[in-house]
C-alpha cells in the first residue's frame, strides 16, 4: 500500500521537475512526471525485493531520489534532442 504513496509523491515531484527545466514547451507536460513515476515504481519494487522495509529511509530515498534525478536527466536530454531535431528540420526546410 505504501507504494501508492511513493508513486503519488514521485508524480508530484515529476511535475515540479518538469516546470523547473527550461524550454518545457518542447516536451509534453506528462512526459517527465511519467518517467519519474515509472522510475519510482521500479526502484521501490526492487528495494522491496532486496529486503528493505516500508519504514526504511533508504527505500524512500532510492525511490524518490532516483525518480527526481533520472526524470530530470531524461527531461534535459529529451529537450536537447528535440531542440536539435527542430533546428535540423528548419535547416532542411530553409525556414
C-alpha positions as CSV (number, residue, x, y, z in Angstrom):
1,X,0.0,0.0,0.0
2,X,2.9,2.4,0.7
3,X,4.0,2.1,-2.9
4,X,1.0,4.1,-3.8
5,X,2.3,7.0,-1.7
6,X,5.6,6.7,-3.3
7,X,4.1,6.8,-6.8
8,X,1.9,9.8,-6.0
9,X,4.9,11.7,-4.5
10,X,7.1,10.8,-7.5
11,X,4.5,12.1,-9.9
12,X,4.1,15.3,-8.0
13,X,7.9,15.7,-7.9
14,X,8.0,15.0,-11.6
15,X,5.6,17.9,-12.2
16,X,8.0,20.1,-10.2
17,X,10.9,18.9,-12.2
18,X,9.1,19.5,-15.5
19,X,8.4,23.1,-14.6
20,X,12.0,23.7,-13.3
21,X,13.7,22.5,-16.5
22,X,13.8,25.3,-19.1
23,X,12.2,25.0,-22.5
24,X,9.3,23.0,-21.2
25,X,7.3,23.9,-24.3
26,X,9.4,21.4,-26.3
27,X,8.2,18.4,-24.4
28,X,4.8,17.1,-23.2
29,X,3.6,18.1,-19.8
30,X,3.1,14.4,-18.8
31,X,6.5,13.1,-20.0
32,X,8.7,13.9,-17.1
33,X,6.1,13.0,-14.4
34,X,5.5,9.7,-16.2
35,X,9.2,8.9,-16.2
36,X,9.5,9.9,-12.5
37,X,6.6,7.6,-11.6
38,X,7.9,4.7,-13.6
39,X,11.4,5.0,-12.0
40,X,9.9,5.3,-8.5
41,X,7.8,2.2,-9.1
42,X,10.8,0.2,-10.3
43,X,13.1,1.4,-7.6
44,X,10.5,0.8,-4.8
45,X,9.8,-2.7,-6.1
46,X,13.5,-3.5,-6.4
47,X,14.1,-2.1,-2.9
48,X,11.3,-4.3,-1.5
49,X,12.7,-7.4,-3.2
50,X,16.1,-6.5,-1.8
51,X,14.6,-6.7,1.7
52,X,14.1,-3.1,2.6
53,X,11.0,-2.4,4.8
54,X,8.4,0.3,4.2
55,X,9.7,2.2,7.2
56,X,13.3,2.3,5.8
57,X,14.5,5.7,4.9
58,X,16.8,4.2,2.2
59,X,13.8,2.7,0.3
60,X,12.2,6.2,0.1
61,X,15.4,7.9,-0.8
62,X,16.2,5.4,-3.5
63,X,12.7,5.6,-4.9
64,X,12.1,9.3,-4.8
65,X,15.7,10.5,-5.2
66,X,16.1,8.2,-8.2
67,X,12.9,9.5,-9.6
68,X,14.0,13.1,-9.4
69,X,17.5,12.5,-10.7
70,X,16.6,10.3,-13.6
71,X,13.5,12.2,-14.7
72,X,15.5,15.5,-14.6
73,X,18.3,13.9,-16.7
74,X,15.8,12.5,-19.1
75,X,14.0,15.8,-19.4
76,X,17.2,17.7,-20.1
77,X,18.3,15.1,-22.7
78,X,15.0,14.9,-24.4
79,X,14.8,18.7,-24.6
80,X,18.2,18.9,-26.2
81,X,17.4,16.2,-28.7
82,X,14.1,17.9,-29.6
83,X,15.7,21.3,-29.9
84,X,18.5,19.9,-32.1
85,X,16.0,17.9,-34.2
86,X,13.9,21.0,-34.7
87,X,16.9,23.1,-35.8
88,X,17.9,20.4,-38.3
89,X,14.4,20.2,-39.7
90,X,14.2,24.0,-40.0
91,X,17.5,24.0,-41.9
92,X,16.3,21.3,-44.2
93,X,13.1,23.2,-44.9
94,X,15.0,26.5,-45.3
95,X,12.9,28.3,-42.7
